[in-house]
Amino acid sequence: MSAAVTPALRPFLPADTPVLAAIFTAAVEELTGDDYDEAQQEAWASVAEDEEEFGRKLAGELTLIATVNNAPVGFASLRGNDHIDMLYVHPAAAGQGVASALLNALEKLAGGRGAKNLTVDASDNAQDFFRKRGYVALQRNSVTINGEWLANTTMHKPLGGGEK
């Protein structure tokens, strides 16, 4: 595991869909096992099985790709102006600052679009990451994916550095 890297960020392109689906699946399968059982992980990972649909979802949102040496290592998407829909990093790049770089960029973009707050439905394994970056839990949720119930927590952060 290397030290923190500064990934390059770029917009999503439709050709990125297969590699992003692979990053999504690997992240779910390898990084969520402490919080979700195997059946839950399989249901969650299945979201990316239909690559065409997955690509449409990414294209319909503001999706950024983090690359290291021109290879995608993570991605994040903003739905509307104020909701982080997805933030996934390949397990091999986890803990190296990739998610932070993506989140910082989405916060700037959301603020530039006039958002006063940013929300995220954080998986149990991602809550500490968001908490350390100023997000506060609002409510617990249960969502069903392919017949499996998964819990997450809606968290939010005021944007604009606290200026009123």
C-alpha positions in Angstrom: 0.0 0.0 0.0 1.5 3.3 -1.0 1.1 6.7 0.6 -1.6 9.1 -0.2 -1.8 10.0 -3.9 -3.3 12.9 -5.6 -5.6 11.5 -8.3 -6.5 13.4 -11.4 -10.2 14.0 -11.8 -12.1 14.1 -15.0 -15.7 13.8 -16.2 -17.4 10.5 -16.8 -17.4 9.2 -20.4 -19.8 6.4 -21.6 -16.7 4.2 -22.4 -15.8 4.3 -18.7 -18.9 2.2 -17.8 -17.3 -1.3 -17.7 -14.4 -0.2 -15.5 -16.6 1.7 -13.2 -19.0 -1.3 -12.9 -15.9 -3.4 -11.9 -14.7 -0.8 -9.3 -18.3 -0.6 -7.9 -18.5 -4.4 -7.6 -15.0 -4.8 -6.1 -15.6 -2.1 -3.6 -18.9 -3.7 -2.4 -17.5 -7.2 -2.3 -14.2 -6.3 -0.6 -14.8 -3.3 1.6 -18.3 -3.8 3.1 -18.0 -7.3 4.7 -17.8 -6.0 8.2 -21.2 -4.3 7.9 -23.2 -6.4 5.4 -23.6 -10.2 5.0 -22.8 -12.0 1.8 -26.4 -12.0 0.5 -26.6 -8.3 1.1 -23.3 -7.7 -0.7 -24.4 -9.8 -3.7 -27.7 -7.9 -4.0 -25.8 -4.6 -3.7 -23.2 -5.5 -6.3 -25.8 -6.7 -8.7 -26.8 -3.1 -9.3 -23.8 -2.9 -11.8 -24.6 -6.2 -13.6 -26.7 -4.4 -16.2 -23.8 -2.3 -17.5 -26.1 -0.4 -20.0 -28.4 0.7 -17.1 -25.5 1.4 -14.8 -23.9 3.6 -17.5 -27.2 5.5 -18.1 -27.4 6.2 -14.3 -23.9 7.6 -14.3 -24.5 9.6 -17.4 -27.7 11.1 -15.9 -25.8 12.5 -13.0 -22.7 14.7 -12.6 -20.1 11.8 -12.4 -16.4 12.4 -11.8 -13.7 9.8 -12.2 -10.5 9.7 -10.2 -7.5 8.4 -12.1 -4.0 7.5 -11.0 -1.5 7.1 -13.9 -4.5 7.5 -16.3 -6.2 4.4 -14.8 -9.6 4.9 -13.1 -9.4 4.0 -9.4 -12.7 5.6 -8.1 -15.8 7.6 -9.0 -18.4 9.7 -7.4 -21.7 11.1 -8.7 -23.9 14.1 -7.7 -27.7 13.7 -8.2 -29.3 17.1 -8.7 -27.4 19.9 -7.0 -27.2 18.5 -3.5 -27.1 14.7 -3.1 -24.1 12.4 -3.4 -25.5 9.4 -5.1 -22.4 7.2 -5.4 -18.8 7.3 -4.1 -16.8 4.2 -4.7 -13.0 3.5 -4.7 -11.3 0.4 -5.8 -10.1 -1.7 -2.8 -6.5 -1.4 -4.1 -6.7 2.4 -3.9 -8.7 2.6 -0.6 -7.2 4.7 2.1 -5.0 6.8 -0.2 -7.0 10.0 -0.5 -9.0 9.1 -3.6 -12.4 9.3 -1.9 -11.5 12.6 -0.2 -10.4 14.1 -3.5 -13.7 13.1 -5.1 -15.8 14.3 -2.2 -13.9 17.7 -2.1 -14.6 18.1 -5.8 -18.3 17.3 -5.4 -18.7 19.7 -2.5 -17.1 22.5 -4.6 -19.4 21.6 -7.6 -22.5 21.5 -5.4 -21.6 24.8 -3.8 -21.1 26.3 -7.3 -24.5 25.1 -8.3 -26.0 27.0 -5.3 -26.5 24.1 -2.9 -26.6 25.1 0.7 -26.3 21.6 2.1 -25.1 18.3 0.7 -26.7 15.0 1.6 -25.6 11.4 1.2 -27.2 8.0 2.1 -24.0 6.6 3.6 -23.5 2.8 3.9 -22.5 1.7 7.4 -18.9 1.2 6.3 -18.8 4.8 4.9 -20.2 6.7 7.9 -16.9 7.3 9.6 -15.4 8.7 6.4 -18.3 11.2 6.0 -18.4 12.0 9.7 -14.7 12.9 9.7 -15.4 15.4 6.9 -18.2 17.2 8.7 -21.3 15.2 7.8 -23.9 14.7 10.5 -26.3 11.8 10.7 -30.0 12.7 10.2 -31.8 9.4 9.9 -31.4 5.6 9.5 -32.9 4.0 6.4 -33.7 0.6 5.1 -33.6 0.0 1.4 -34.3 -3.2 -0.5 -32.2 -4.3 -3.4 -33.1 -7.5 -5.2 -35.0 -8.8 -2.2 -32.3 -8.0 0.4 -32.7 -5.3 3.0 -29.7 -3.0 3.5 -29.4 -0.2 6.1 -27.8 3.1 5.5 -27.8 6.6 7.1 -28.8 9.9 5.6 -26.1 12.4 6.5 -25.8 16.0 5.6 -23.2 18.8 5.7 -23.8 22.6 5.3 -21.7 24.0 2.5 -20.0 27.4 2.3 -17.7 27.1 5.4 -20.4 28.0 7.9 -21.0 31.6 6.6 -24.6 32.6 7.0 
